Amino acid sequence: MIEDKILHSSIEHLHGPEEVPYGGDELVVVCLVRDSRPYVKSFVEHYRSLGVKHLFFLDNGSTDGTVEALKNYDNTTVLRSKLPYKGYRLAFKRFLIDRFGKRDRWCLYADIDELFDYPYSEVVGLNSLLGYLNSNSYTAVAAQMLDMFPEEPLSGREENLKDEPLKERYRFYDLSNITRTSIKERLSLRNNTLQSDDIEFFSGGIRGAIFGARPHLTKHPLVFLDGRVKPMEGLSLDSDHWVDNAMVADITCVLLHYKFLDGYFHKQAVRAVQEENYWNDSADYKRYLEILDKNPALQLKRESARELRSVNDLVENGFLVVSEEYMMVVYQEEERKSAGGHTIRGERGGGPEDEAALYRARAQAKAQSLRAQRLKRHLKELREQNHREVERLSSKLARERKKNRNLTHELQSIRASRSVRLLNKLSRIRVRVLGPKG
């Protein structure tokens, strides 16, 4: 394709190795970046602590020191292209995956304001997670975006932020305005197979509650490049959320999303509106900017907000999904770590079969408990939605009845008016004088 040739010829290598070999239970991260200096330290150090092998960045013309900050890390590679983001957004991302994601290996695409995490990551190491996915022949994992925000209101100032402590400062989230719908049809349209009926498609969230936007929150950023899987395929504006031809895993992960960096958020919104380089000519950013201009010290933390202390909080409150099989891995890893890295065999008076049965029983109980809690919450949400709908319709009916009463009264007033009575009187006189057929 001509677009691909233009893109490849525009690429300039700035820093780091151009090739990084990695194994089947290892992971590389690829990221498109532009003027994101405040995120660099938190992003690189998060993925390093997670156990990621290497991070590859494609810079799209940063002028705020982003590239210089990335060069300080030895586990990063930085390329640059100055082609316009609006015309090459998807092409940039696909280039990164194709260029640095190896055949029969895992690759994670994350935006610079997204920190990927997964259930029980403090117990299950990254290599064990990928080993679990490999053992079940999964080739993609769904992740739910979760908007994080600070406790204090935005200041409205365009601060020159550097090395923003994302996890420490932006600790709060809000699930109250998330819409959940079936994901099966969406995935099947792209020739995917879904391994869990519990996984749903999310939209809305805090951006819906505060700004009236309805962003899609479900992505498939973690993919296994087996030659069939096609990440970010298609020309639709949300193609970067999806994958084609994949066996989608039976768990969901999270992309902690740090959009609300005070004055930086306002600055990014201004640029997005000027360039109209996002969906629908940056329609959502125009709403962001309109509300920010009216209320620069915007308070995002409401009564329904919660503080995130662990990724496992998101499992317990139903935001993330885990399966019975995955819980087996969790309990086995817990046992192994508690034994100093060695699996305990037979110390409870039974053999390996008894131990496996114990893990299975615990995993079944946990998975069923979480599913029951999730269904209970869904029932409560449906009841609340039904109650709100009844209130809305009752209010509408009351308005219509009032309007009808007003119209009836107005009609009665018209009929009783002097002019109408006079017309009626003249009509009766006319009948008497001229006759009924006159």
N, C-alpha and C positions, 0 to 999 in steps of 0.2 A: 504493500500500500504506500501511496505517496506520503501520507501523513507519517507513517513509521520511518520512512527514509529521511524526511525533514527533521523529525525528532532525533533520530540517531546522529545525524550530522551536527545537531546543535549541542550535543552533550560534551561537557568539559570536565575532566577529572581534577579535583582539588585536593583531596586528602585521603589517605588510608589505602589498604590493599584493594585491588580490583577483583581478586578472586579469594574466596574463603571456603575451603572444603568443610563439610560438616556431616554428622551421622544421622541415622534414622530416628534417634531419640534426642536430637538437638534441634535448635530453632534459630532462625534469623528473622530480624524485623526490618521491614522496609517502610520508608516514610517520605512523603512529599512535604516540603517545608518552605515557608516564606515569612520573613520578619517575625520570628517567634522566639526572640531572645529570652523572654522570661521563662519559657518552658524547658529549655535545653537541659539544665542540671537535673531537674526532677525526672524528666523523661529518660535520659540516659542511665541515671542511677537506679531508677525503678526496674528497667529491663535487665540491667546488669545484676541486680539482686535477685531477680526472678530466675536467672540462670541462662539468659539468652546468649548465644555464641557471638553474634556480631550484629551491628546496626548499620543499615545503608540508607543514606539520605540523598534525595534529589532536591537541591535548592533552586527556587524559582525567582532568583533575583533579589535576595535579601540585602538590605542596606543598614540593618540595625545591630550588626555584630553577631548574628546567628551563626554564620559559617565559622567565624573566628572562635566562638565558644565551642562548637562541635569539634574543631581541630585539637582541642585540649585532651581529647579522649582517644586512647589507643585501640578501642574496640569499635571505632566508627570509620565509615567510608563516606565521603561527601562528593557528589557530582553536582553539576550546575547546568541548567538550561534556562535561557531567557525568553523562550517562546511564551505567548500569552496563555495564562491559566484558563481563561474562558474557553478557548478553542481546543486546549490539549489536556484538560483536567483528567479525564479517564485514561487517555493515552499515556500520560505521565505515570499513573499508578500501575497500569498494566506493564509498562516498560520495566519498572522496578521489580515487579514479581517475576517477569520473564527473564530479566537479566541476572538476578541474584538468587532466586529460588531454584534449587537444583531438582532434577528429576528424582522422583520417589523420596522426596524430603518435605518437611513441613516449613511453611512460610507464613508469617503474620504481617498483614498490613495494618498500620495504626496511624491515625493523624497525630500531629505533635501534641494536641491537647487531650489525647486519650491514653489512659494507662490500663492495660489489659490485666485481668486477674481471673482466678477460677476457684471454684469451691474447694475449701480445705487445702489451700495452697501452702499453708504453714506445715502441713503433714505430708502431702503428696508433692514431691519434687517435680520440676518440669519434665525431667526425663521419664519419670513414672507416669505422668499425665500422657505424654506422647506415646509411651509404651502401651498404655491402656487403649488409646485410640488405634494404634497399629494392630493390636491383638484382636480388635473387633472389626478391622477393615474399614474404619470410618475415614472419610476423606475431607470432611469440613465440620466446623463447629460454629453454632450460632452464638452470638454474644449480644447482650442487651446494653444499650447505652444508658448511663445514669448520670444526669446532670448534677454536678456538685457545686455548692455555693458557700460563701462565708457566713458567719453568724451576724456580723455587723452589716449595716446598710452600705451600698456602694457610695463612695465619696464624690464621684463625679469628676475627679481630677485625672488628667492625663499624665499619670506618673511614669517615670522612666524606670520600669521594673526590670530587675535582673535577678536571676536565680530564685524565682518565686517558689516558696515551700508549699507546693500544691496540697500534699496530703495533710500537712499540719494546719494550714489556714482554711482550706475549703473542705470542711468535714461533714457538711450537712446535705441531705437529699430529701426528696418528697415524692411519694408514690401515689398521692391522692388523686392526681388527674391523669393517670396513665390508662389508656384504652387498650384492652386486650381482645384480640380476635384470632380466629383460626389461621394458622400459617400453612396448613397442608396444601391448600389449593395454590397458593403463591409458589410454594416449592415445587409442586408437581408440574406447573407450567414450564419450569426450567429443567425438567427431567431429573429432579432430585428425589431421593428416598429418605423419608424421615423416620428415625428409629424410636421416637417417643411421642405419644399422644399428649403429653403434658406441656410440650413446648408451644408457646404462643407468639403471635406477632404484636409488638408493642408500638404505640404512638402517643404523642402528646407530652405529658409530664409537666414539669415546672414551666417550660417555655409556652405550653398551652395555657396554663393557669395565669401567668403574668402577662404574656405578650399576645395571646390568642393564636399562636402558631400551632401547627399539628405535625411536627417533625416525625419521620419514621425513626424508631429507636432500635430496631432489630437489624443486625448486620451478620455477615459471615466472614470475619477477617482472618480466621485461621484455616488454612487449606493445605492439603497434601497433594503435591503436584505429580500425579500419576500419569499424565498425558491425556486423560479424559476430562478431568476437572477443569472448568473454565471460570476463573474468578473475574468478576466485574465485566462479564460479557454483555453486549448489547449497547444500544444508543439511548435508552431512557435515562432520565436525569437522576434516578436512584439506582442505576446499575451497579454502582460501587458498593451497594449494600448486599448484593446477591452473588450467588454462585450457580453454575450449571453443572449437571452430570455428577452430582456428589452424593455420597452416603453420609447424611448429616447425623452427627453423634447424638447420644441419648442424654446429654447434659447441656446446660447453657453456661456461658461465662459472662463476664462483665467488662465493659469499657467505661471506666470512670472518666467522665467527660468534664473538663475544666474550661468552660467557655467564659465564665463570668469573672474575668480578671480586672475588675474595677474600670479605671479609665482606659485600659488597654482594650477592653470589650467595646467601649464606645468608639475608640479609634478604628478598630477592625470593622465595626458596623458602618462607619462613615465611608471607608474605602470600598466595602462591598456594595454599598448603594451607588457610589460614584462609578464603579466599574461594571455593575450589574452582572457579575460573573458567577452568581449562584442561581439556584432553581427559580424559575419564573422571574428572571431579571432581579434577583435578590429581594423578592417580595417579603420574605420573613425578616430580612435585615432592615427593610424599610419600616416594618412594624416595631422592631427593636429600637430603632433610632427615634421614631416618633414618641414612644413611651419614655425613653431615656431623656429626650429633650424636655419633656414635660416634668419629669421627676428624676433629676440626676442622682439624688441620694436614694435610689430605689432599694427597698427592703425585700429581699428574696425569701428570707426565712420566715415562714408562717407557722401557725400552731400545729399544722400537720407534718412539719419537718422532723427528721430524725438525724441523730448523729451516727456516722458510720465508724464503728470501732473495729470491725473485722468483716472480711468478705463473707464470712459465714452467716453474718446477720441477714444477708440477702437471700440465703438459703432458707433460713428459719421464717422469714416473712413472705416467702413465696415469690420473690422477684426472680430468683434463679432456680433452676430445676436440676435435680440429681436423680440418678437411677439406682436401682438395687445393685446392679453390677458395679457401678462406680463406688457405692458405699462399701462394697466388699474390699475394693482396693484401699479405701481410706482406713478401714479397720486393720487390714493387713500391714499397711505402712505404719500405723500407730504402734502396733505390736512389735514390728521390727525395730523401730526407733527406741522404744522403751527397753528393748533387749540389747541396746548398744549396736544396732545394725545387723543383728542376727535373728532369724526367725526362730521363735520358741517352738519346740516340738514335744508333745506328750507330757508337759509339766502339769497339766490339769487332770492327769490320770487317764487320758485317752490318746489315740493315735492321730495321724494327720487327717483322717476322715472326720473324726470328732471335732477337730479344730476347724476344718472347713465348714462343717455343719453349724458350728457356733457363729462363725463369721456370717454365714448365709442367714441365719436366724436374726442376728442383729441388723444386718443390712435390710432384710425384708421389713422388719419392724420400723426402722427409721424411714425407709422410703414410703411405707404405707402411712406412717404418722404425718410426714410432710405433705403427702397427697391429700390426706383428710383435712389438714389445716388449710391447704390451698383451696379445696372445694368449699370449705366453710366460709373462707373469705370471699370467694366468688359469689356464694349464695347471699352473703351480707351485702356485697356490692350491687347485685341484681335487685335486691329488695330496696336498697337506697335509691338506685336508678328508677325503679318502678314508683317509689314514693315521690321522687322529684317529678316524674312524668305525670303522675296523678295530680300533683299540686299545680303543675304547669297547665294541664288541661282544665282543671277546676277554675284556675284563675282566668283562663281564656273564656270558659263558659260564663263566668260571672261578668266579664267585660261585655260579652255578646248580649247577655240578658239585660245589662244596664243600657247598652246601646239600643236594644229593642224597646225598652221602656221609654227611653228618651224619644225615640222615633214615634212611638204610639202617642205619647203626650203631645209631641209637636203636631202630629196629625189631628189629634182632638182639638188642639188650640186653633189650628187652621180652620177646621170645620165649624168651630164656634165663633170664628171671627165675624166682625160686622159685615165685611165685604162679601163673605160667603152667604151670610143670611140674606143680604140684599139681593144677590144674584138668584138665590132660591126663590125669593119673593117675586122678583121680576119674571122668573120662569113660570110661576104659578099664574100670574096675571096674564101672561102671554097665552097660556093654555086656555084660560077662561074666555079670552077675547077671540082668539083665532080657532079654538077647538084643538083636540089632541092631535089632529093630522095637519093642522094649519102650518 
